[in-house]
């Protein structure tokens, strides 16, 4: 079997996969179109959630407190 025949076989395989994916994409696009404008929102337009420095510090303190409690329990159980 030559390398050329292997490449051609892979090319056909990829083309079949592309055709299948294109069919799925067409179906999804037609479903979105049927739903109307509610489906036209772009994913990129989602706003990033931003926490203030104070909120991050509060979450950090709470996490450290939780872990200290867990470590204290583990230390007590080990003794």
Biopython code that builds the backbone (N, CA, C, O; Angstrom):
import numpy as np
from Bio.PDB.StructureBuilder import StructureBuilder

atoms = [
    (1, "UNK", "N", (0.849, -1.173, 0.000)),
    (1, "UNK", "CA", (0.000, 0.000, 0.000)),
    (1, "UNK", "C", (0.896, 1.237, 0.000)),
    (1, "UNK", "O", (1.766, 1.387, 0.858)),
    (2, "UNK", "N", (0.676, 2.095, -0.947)),
    (2, "UNK", "CA", (1.533, 3.274, -1.061)),
    (2, "UNK", "C", (1.021, 4.386, -0.152)),
    (2, "UNK", "O", (-0.129, 4.393, 0.287)),
    (3, "UNK", "N", (1.893, 5.290, 0.098)),
    (3, "UNK", "CA", (1.559, 6.430, 0.947)),
    (3, "UNK", "C", (0.475, 7.280, 0.310)),
    (3, "UNK", "O", (-0.345, 7.878, 1.007)),
    (4, "UNK", "N", (0.472, 7.331, -1.010)),
    (4, "UNK", "CA", (-0.527, 8.118, -1.727)),
    (4, "UNK", "C", (-1.931, 7.556, -1.512)),
    (4, "UNK", "O", (-2.884, 8.314, -1.330)),
    (5, "UNK", "N", (-2.059, 6.244, -1.532)),
    (5, "UNK", "CA", (-3.376, 5.643, -1.321)),
    (5, "UNK", "C", (-3.848, 5.859, 0.115)),
    (5, "UNK", "O", (-5.043, 6.035, 0.356)),
    (6, "UNK", "N", (-2.934, 5.846, 1.051)),
    (6, "UNK", "CA", (-3.291, 6.110, 2.451)),
    (6, "UNK", "C", (-3.776, 7.546, 2.605)),
    (6, "UNK", "O", (-4.761, 7.810, 3.295)),
    (7, "UNK", "N", (-3.082, 8.460, 1.964)),
    (7, "UNK", "CA", (-3.471, 9.873, 2.026)),
    (7, "UNK", "C", (-4.844, 10.074, 1.396)),
    (7, "UNK", "O", (-5.679, 10.797, 1.940)),
    (8, "UNK", "N", (-5.078, 9.442, 0.262)),
    (8, "UNK", "CA", (-6.390, 9.577, -0.409)),
    (8, "UNK", "C", (-7.504, 9.002, 0.456)),
    (8, "UNK", "O", (-8.596, 9.567, 0.522)),
    (9, "UNK", "N", (-7.229, 7.875, 1.123)),
    (9, "UNK", "CA", (-8.243, 7.266, 1.984)),
    (9, "UNK", "C", (-8.566, 8.209, 3.159)),
    (9, "UNK", "O", (-9.729, 8.388, 3.519)),
    (10, "UNK", "N", (-7.534, 8.797, 3.738)),
    (10, "UNK", "CA", (-7.745, 9.746, 4.832)),
    (10, "UNK", "C", (-8.493, 10.984, 4.352)),
    (10, "UNK", "O", (-9.328, 11.537, 5.067)),
    (11, "UNK", "N", (-8.181, 11.411, 3.127)),
    (11, "UNK", "CA", (-8.868, 12.564, 2.556)),
    (11, "UNK", "C", (-10.366, 12.279, 2.419)),
    (11, "UNK", "O", (-11.193, 13.126, 2.757)),
    (12, "UNK", "N", (-10.712, 11.095, 1.925)),
    (12, "UNK", "CA", (-12.121, 10.721, 1.794)),
    (12, "UNK", "C", (-12.798, 10.656, 3.154)),
    (12, "UNK", "O", (-13.943, 11.077, 3.313)),
    (13, "UNK", "N", (-12.084, 10.129, 4.119)),
    (13, "UNK", "CA", (-12.624, 10.017, 5.477)),
    (13, "UNK", "C", (-12.928, 11.404, 6.059)),
    (13, "UNK", "O", (-13.986, 11.625, 6.650)),
    (14, "UNK", "N", (-11.989, 12.320, 5.881)),
    (14, "UNK", "CA", (-12.173, 13.682, 6.387)),
    (14, "UNK", "C", (-13.316, 14.382, 5.656)),
    (14, "UNK", "O", (-14.092, 15.111, 6.274)),
    (15, "UNK", "N", (-13.426, 14.164, 4.348)),
    (15, "UNK", "CA", (-14.516, 14.773, 3.580)),
    (15, "UNK", "C", (-15.871, 14.260, 4.046)),
    (15, "UNK", "O", (-16.835, 15.022, 4.112)),
    (16, "UNK", "N", (-15.951, 12.949, 4.375)),
    (16, "UNK", "CA", (-17.211, 12.395, 4.904)),
    (16, "UNK", "C", (-17.556, 13.032, 6.245)),
    (16, "UNK", "O", (-18.712, 13.366, 6.504)),
    (17, "UNK", "N", (-16.547, 13.198, 7.095)),
    (17, "UNK", "CA", (-16.768, 13.831, 8.387)),
    (17, "UNK", "C", (-17.221, 15.272, 8.215)),
    (17, "UNK", "O", (-18.113, 15.738, 8.924)),
    (18, "UNK", "N", (-16.601, 15.979, 7.266)),
    (18, "UNK", "CA", (-16.990, 17.367, 7.013)),
    (18, "UNK", "C", (-18.433, 17.454, 6.525)),
    (18, "UNK", "O", (-19.180, 18.342, 6.937)),
    (19, "UNK", "N", (-18.821, 16.530, 5.646)),
    (19, "UNK", "CA", (-20.192, 16.537, 5.134)),
    (19, "UNK", "C", (-21.179, 16.276, 6.263)),
    (19, "UNK", "O", (-22.232, 16.909, 6.329)),
    (20, "UNK", "N", (-20.843, 15.350, 7.147)),
    (20, "UNK", "CA", (-21.716, 15.055, 8.287)),
    (20, "UNK", "C", (-21.838, 16.267, 9.197)),
    (20, "UNK", "O", (-22.940, 16.619, 9.617)),
    (21, "UNK", "N", (-20.718, 16.905, 9.502)),
    (21, "UNK", "CA", (-20.729, 18.089, 10.361)),
    (21, "UNK", "C", (-21.466, 19.252, 9.704)),
    (21, "UNK", "O", (-22.166, 20.008, 10.377)),
    (22, "UNK", "N", (-21.307, 19.393, 8.390)),
    (22, "UNK", "CA", (-22.021, 20.462, 7.682)),
    (22, "UNK", "C", (-23.520, 20.245, 7.771)),
    (22, "UNK", "O", (-24.282, 21.198, 7.939)),
    (23, "UNK", "N", (-23.952, 18.975, 7.656)),
    (23, "UNK", "CA", (-25.370, 18.667, 7.796)),
    (23, "UNK", "C", (-25.886, 19.000, 9.187)),
    (23, "UNK", "O", (-26.985, 19.534, 9.336)),
    (24, "UNK", "N", (-25.092, 18.686, 10.207)),
    (24, "UNK", "CA", (-25.486, 19.020, 11.577)),
    (24, "UNK", "C", (-25.550, 20.527, 11.765)),
    (24, "UNK", "O", (-26.470, 21.038, 12.404)),
    (25, "UNK", "N", (-24.573, 21.240, 11.209)),
    (25, "UNK", "CA", (-24.548, 22.692, 11.315)),
    (25, "UNK", "C", (-25.766, 23.302, 10.634)),
    (25, "UNK", "O", (-26.394, 24.209, 11.180)),
    (26, "UNK", "N", (-26.102, 22.811, 9.449)),
    (26, "UNK", "CA", (-27.277, 23.311, 8.732)),
    (26, "UNK", "C", (-28.541, 23.089, 9.557)),
    (26, "UNK", "O", (-29.403, 23.965, 9.628)),
    (27, "UNK", "N", (-28.648, 21.917, 10.178)),
    (27, "UNK", "CA", (-29.815, 21.632, 11.012)),
    (27, "UNK", "C", (-29.899, 22.561, 12.199)),
    (27, "UNK", "O", (-30.979, 23.051, 12.532)),
    (28, "UNK", "N", (-28.765, 22.811, 12.847)),
    (28, "UNK", "CA", (-28.750, 23.716, 13.992)),
    (28, "UNK", "C", (-29.084, 25.140, 13.590)),
    (28, "UNK", "O", (-29.797, 25.845, 14.304)),
    (29, "UNK", "N", (-28.564, 25.563, 12.438)),
    (29, "UNK", "CA", (-28.848, 26.914, 11.969)),
    (29, "UNK", "C", (-30.318, 27.080, 11.619)),
    (29, "UNK", "O", (-30.906, 28.127, 11.893)),
    (30, "UNK", "N", (-30.918, 26.057, 11.015)),
    (30, "UNK", "CA", (-32.336, 26.165, 10.682)),
    (30, "UNK", "C", (-33.186, 26.144, 11.946)),
    (30, "UNK", "O", (-34.215, 26.817, 12.007)),
    (31, "UNK", "N", (-32.774, 25.388, 12.948)),
    (31, "UNK", "CA", (-33.508, 25.385, 14.221)),
    (31, "UNK", "C", (-33.406, 26.746, 14.889)),
    (31, "UNK", "O", (-34.390, 27.251, 15.429)),
    (32, "UNK", "N", (-32.223, 27.339, 14.853)),
    (32, "UNK", "CA", (-32.039, 28.665, 15.440)),
    (32, "UNK", "C", (-32.862, 29.702, 14.694)),
    (32, "UNK", "O", (-33.442, 30.605, 15.297)),
    (33, "UNK", "N", (-32.905, 29.562, 13.387)),
    (33, "UNK", "CA", (-33.688, 30.494, 12.576)),
    (33, "UNK", "C", (-35.175, 30.366, 12.900)),
    (33, "UNK", "O", (-35.898, 31.362, 12.946)),
    (34, "UNK", "N", (-35.623, 29.123, 13.126)),
    (34, "UNK", "CA", (-37.030, 28.891, 13.454)),
    (34, "UNK", "C", (-37.372, 29.499, 14.809)),
    (34, "UNK", "O", (-38.495, 29.956, 15.020)),
    (35, "UNK", "N", (-36.416, 29.506, 15.720)),
    (35, "UNK", "CA", (-36.662, 30.085, 17.045)),
    (35, "UNK", "C", (-36.692, 31.609, 16.995)),
    (35, "UNK", "O", (-37.278, 32.256, 17.863)),
    (36, "UNK", "N", (-36.074, 32.161, 16.001)),
    (36, "UNK", "CA", (-36.130, 33.606, 15.827)),
    (36, "UNK", "C", (-35.005, 34.330, 16.521)),
    (36, "UNK", "O", (-33.912, 33.792, 16.699)),
    (37, "UNK", "N", (-35.283, 35.546, 16.907)),
    (37, "UNK", "CA", (-34.254, 36.418, 17.458)),
    (37, "UNK", "C", (-33.734, 35.945, 18.801)),
    (37, "UNK", "O", (-32.622, 36.306, 19.186)),
    (38, "UNK", "N", (-34.504, 35.147, 19.526)),
    (38, "UNK", "CA", (-34.039, 34.688, 20.826)),
    (38, "UNK", "C", (-32.801, 33.813, 20.702)),
    (38, "UNK", "O", (-32.037, 33.690, 21.659)),
    (39, "UNK", "N", (-32.592, 33.211, 19.556)),
    (39, "UNK", "CA", (-31.427, 32.343, 19.343)),
    (39, "UNK", "C", (-30.281, 33.071, 18.663)),
    (39, "UNK", "O", (-29.231, 32.474, 18.424)),
    (40, "UNK", "N", (-30.457, 34.336, 18.351)),
    (40, "UNK", "CA", (-29.430, 35.060, 17.610)),
    (40, "UNK", "C", (-28.378, 35.710, 18.488)),
    (40, "UNK", "O", (-27.438, 36.318, 17.977)),
    (41, "UNK", "N", (-28.521, 35.593, 19.811)),
    (41, "UNK", "CA", (-27.498, 36.175, 20.680)),
    (41, "UNK", "C", (-26.177, 35.466, 20.441)),
    (41, "UNK", "O", (-26.127, 34.245, 20.292)),
    (42, "UNK", "N", (-25.143, 36.224, 20.407)),
    (42, "UNK", "CA", (-23.827, 35.637, 20.207)),
    (42, "UNK", "C", (-23.232, 35.290, 21.559)),
    (42, "UNK", "O", (-23.451, 35.987, 22.550)),
    (43, "UNK", "N", (-22.478, 34.202, 21.583)),
    (43, "UNK", "CA", (-21.862, 33.781, 22.824)),
    (43, "UNK", "C", (-20.808, 34.783, 23.286)),
    (43, "UNK", "O", (-20.576, 34.943, 24.484)),
    (44, "UNK", "N", (-20.183, 35.442, 22.343)),
    (44, "UNK", "CA", (-19.135, 36.391, 22.688)),
    (44, "UNK", "C", (-19.686, 37.615, 23.406)),
    (44, "UNK", "O", (-18.933, 38.331, 24.066)),
    (45, "UNK", "N", (-20.974, 37.865, 23.292)),
    (45, "UNK", "CA", (-21.544, 39.052, 23.904)),
    (45, "UNK", "C", (-21.840, 38.849, 25.391)),
    (45, "UNK", "O", (-22.256, 39.789, 26.069)),
    (46, "UNK", "N", (-21.631, 37.646, 25.899)),
    (46, "UNK", "CA", (-21.859, 37.407, 27.319)),
    (46, "UNK", "C", (-20.834, 38.196, 28.117)),
    (46, "UNK", "O", (-19.641, 38.176, 27.815)),
    (47, "UNK", "N", (-21.318, 38.893, 29.142)),
    (47, "UNK", "CA", (-20.427, 39.732, 29.923)),
    (47, "UNK", "C", (-19.685, 38.897, 30.953)),
    (47, "UNK", "O", (-20.230, 37.962, 31.539)),
    (48, "UNK", "N", (-18.450, 39.255, 31.151)),
    (48, "UNK", "CA", (-17.609, 38.561, 32.116)),
    (48, "UNK", "C", (-17.970, 39.055, 33.515)),
    (48, "UNK", "O", (-18.115, 40.255, 33.747)),
    (49, "UNK", "N", (-18.112, 38.106, 34.440)),
    (49, "UNK", "CA", (-18.424, 38.492, 35.811)),
    (49, "UNK", "C", (-17.132, 38.933, 36.495)),
    (49, "UNK", "O", (-16.128, 38.221, 36.482)),
    (50, "UNK", "N", (-17.182, 40.098, 37.079)),
    (50, "UNK", "CA", (-16.001, 40.665, 37.713)),
    (50, "UNK", "C", (-16.286, 40.859, 39.193)),
    (50, "UNK", "O", (-17.328, 41.397, 39.569)),
    (51, "UNK", "N", (-15.362, 40.419, 40.027)),
    (51, "UNK", "CA", (-15.491, 40.606, 41.471)),
    (51, "UNK", "C", (-14.578, 41.738, 41.910)),
    (51, "UNK", "O", (-13.504, 41.945, 41.346)),
    (52, "UNK", "N", (-15.016, 42.457, 42.911)),
    (52, "UNK", "CA", (-14.172, 43.506, 43.455)),
    (52, "UNK", "C", (-13.057, 42.870, 44.268)),
    (52, "UNK", "O", (-13.124, 41.692, 44.618)),
    (53, "UNK", "N", (-12.042, 43.650, 44.560)),
    (53, "UNK", "CA", (-10.921, 43.148, 45.353)),
    (53, "UNK", "C", (-11.398, 42.760, 46.751)),
    (53, "UNK", "O", (-10.919, 41.782, 47.326)),
    (54, "UNK", "N", (-12.332, 43.522, 47.287)),
    (54, "UNK", "CA", (-12.853, 43.220, 48.621)),
    (54, "UNK", "C", (-13.596, 41.891, 48.620)),
    (54, "UNK", "O", (-13.478, 41.108, 49.563)),
    (55, "UNK", "N", (-14.362, 41.635, 47.563)),
    (55, "UNK", "CA", (-15.105, 40.375, 47.478)),
    (55, "UNK", "C", (-14.150, 39.199, 47.339)),
    (55, "UNK", "O", (-14.356, 38.154, 47.956)),
    (56, "UNK", "N", (-13.103, 39.365, 46.530)),
    (56, "UNK", "CA", (-12.102, 38.292, 46.396)),
    (56, "UNK", "C", (-11.404, 38.026, 47.720)),
    (56, "UNK", "O", (-11.160, 36.872, 48.072)),
    (57, "UNK", "N", (-11.075, 39.096, 48.467)),
    (57, "UNK", "CA", (-10.413, 38.947, 49.761)),
    (57, "UNK", "C", (-11.332, 38.238, 50.755)),
    (57, "UNK", "O", (-10.883, 37.392, 51.528)),
    (58, "UNK", "N", (-12.607, 38.585, 50.732)),
    (58, "UNK", "CA", (-13.575, 37.952, 51.626)),
    (58, "UNK", "C", (-13.701, 36.462, 51.315)),
    (58, "UNK", "O", (-13.758, 35.635, 52.225)),
    (59, "UNK", "N", (-13.746, 36.121, 50.018)),
    (59, "UNK", "CA", (-13.828, 34.714, 49.620)),
    (59, "UNK", "C", (-12.558, 33.972, 50.032)),
    (59, "UNK", "O", (-12.623, 32.821, 50.463)),
    (60, "UNK", "N", (-11.411, 34.624, 49.900)),
    (60, "UNK", "CA", (-10.142, 34.009, 50.278)),
    (60, "UNK", "C", (-10.098, 33.729, 51.774)),
    (60, "UNK", "O", (-9.684, 32.650, 52.199)),
    (61, "UNK", "N", (-10.525, 34.701, 52.567)),
    (61, "UNK", "CA", (-10.552, 34.496, 54.022)),
    (61, "UNK", "C", (-11.478, 33.351, 54.404)),
    (61, "UNK", "O", (-11.150, 32.543, 55.273)),
    (62, "UNK", "N", (-12.628, 33.283, 53.756)),
    (62, "UNK", "CA", (-13.593, 32.225, 54.058)),
    (62, "UNK", "C", (-13.027, 30.856, 53.687)),
    (62, "UNK", "O", (-13.195, 29.891, 54.431)),
    (63, "UNK", "N", (-12.359, 30.772, 52.543)),
    (63, "UNK", "CA", (-11.764, 29.501, 52.114)),
    (63, "UNK", "C", (-10.660, 29.076, 53.072)),
    (63, "UNK", "O", (-10.565, 27.902, 53.431)),
    (64, "UNK", "N", (-9.825, 30.027, 53.489)),
    (64, "UNK", "CA", (-8.743, 29.711, 54.428)),
    (64, "UNK", "C", (-9.315, 29.238, 55.764)),
    (64, "UNK", "O", (-8.774, 28.327, 56.392)),
    (65, "UNK", "N", (-10.405, 29.860, 56.190)),
    (65, "UNK", "CA", (-11.050, 29.458, 57.441)),
    (65, "UNK", "C", (-11.601, 28.039, 57.325)),
    (65, "UNK", "O", (-11.463, 27.239, 58.251)),
    (66, "UNK", "N", (-12.231, 27.724, 56.177)),
    (66, "UNK", "CA", (-12.760, 26.367, 55.962)),
    (66, "UNK", "C", (-11.643, 25.337, 55.983)),
    (66, "UNK", "O", (-11.765, 24.289, 56.617)),
    (67, "UNK", "N", (-10.556, 25.639, 55.287)),
    (67, "UNK", "CA", (-9.441, 24.686, 55.242)),
    (67, "UNK", "C", (-8.784, 24.538, 56.605)),
    (67, "UNK", "O", (-8.360, 23.439, 56.962)),
    (68, "UNK", "N", (-8.689, 25.610, 57.371)),
    (68, "UNK", "CA", (-8.114, 25.520, 58.723)),
    (68, "UNK", "C", (-8.969, 24.598, 59.585)),
    (68, "UNK", "O", (-8.442, 23.807, 60.367)),
    (69, "UNK", "N", (-10.268, 24.699, 59.444)),
    (69, "UNK", "CA", (-11.185, 23.839, 60.198)),
    (69, "UNK", "C", (-10.995, 22.371, 59.805)),
    (69, "UNK", "O", (-10.975, 21.491, 60.665)),
    (70, "UNK", "N", (-10.856, 22.116, 58.504)),
    (70, "UNK", "CA", (-10.656, 20.745, 58.015)),
    (70, "UNK", "C", (-9.327, 20.196, 58.523)),
    (70, "UNK", "O", (-9.250, 19.052, 58.971)),
    (71, "UNK", "N", (-8.282, 21.019, 58.452)),
    (71, "UNK", "CA", (-6.967, 20.573, 58.916)),
    (71, "UNK", "C", (-6.971, 20.307, 60.415)),
    (71, "UNK", "O", (-6.332, 19.364, 60.883)),
    (72, "UNK", "N", (-7.683, 21.128, 61.164)),
    (72, "UNK", "CA", (-7.759, 20.939, 62.611)),
    (72, "UNK", "C", (-8.458, 19.624, 62.921)),
    (72, "UNK", "O", (-8.028, 18.896, 63.815)),
    (73, "UNK", "N", (-9.531, 19.307, 62.196)),
    (73, "UNK", "CA", (-10.226, 18.031, 62.392)),
    (73, "UNK", "C", (-9.309, 16.859, 62.076)),
    (73, "UNK", "O", (-9.283, 15.869, 62.808)),
    (74, "UNK", "N", (-8.555, 16.972, 60.982)),
    (74, "UNK", "CA", (-7.658, 15.893, 60.572)),
    (74, "UNK", "C", (-6.540, 15.712, 61.601)),
    (74, "UNK", "O", (-6.151, 14.584, 61.903)),
    (75, "UNK", "N", (-6.033, 16.801, 62.131)),
    (75, "UNK", "CA", (-4.973, 16.737, 63.128)),
    (75, "UNK", "C", (-5.490, 16.100, 64.412)),
    (75, "UNK", "O", (-4.802, 15.298, 65.045)),
    (76, "UNK", "N", (-6.721, 16.472, 64.789)),
    (76, "UNK", "CA", (-7.335, 15.917, 65.989)),
    (76, "UNK", "C", (-7.601, 14.421, 65.818)),
    (76, "UNK", "O", (-7.427, 13.651, 66.762)),
    (77, "UNK", "N", (-8.014, 14.012, 64.644)),
    (77, "UNK", "CA", (-8.298, 12.591, 64.367)),
    (77, "UNK", "C", (-7.003, 11.794, 64.336)),
    (77, "UNK", "O", (-7.004, 10.614, 64.688)),
    (78, "UNK", "N", (-5.906, 12.406, 63.927)),
    (78, "UNK", "CA", (-4.625, 11.703, 63.851)),
    (78, "UNK", "C", (-4.025, 11.455, 65.238)),
    (78, "UNK", "O", (-3.243, 10.522, 65.425)),
    (79, "UNK", "N", (-4.388, 12.277, 66.185)),
    (79, "UNK", "CA", (-3.832, 12.146, 67.539)),
    (79, "UNK", "C", (-4.506, 11.072, 68.328)),
    (79, "UNK", "O", (-4.151, 10.840, 69.484)),
]
sb = StructureBuilder()
sb.init_structure("model")
sb.init_model(0)
sb.init_chain("A")
sb.init_seg("    ")
for serial, (resi, resn, name, xyz) in enumerate(atoms, 1):
    if name == "N":
        sb.init_residue(resn, " ", resi, " ")
    sb.init_atom(name, np.array(xyz, "f"), 0.0, 1.0, " ", f" {name:<3s}", serial, name[0])
structure = sb.get_structure()
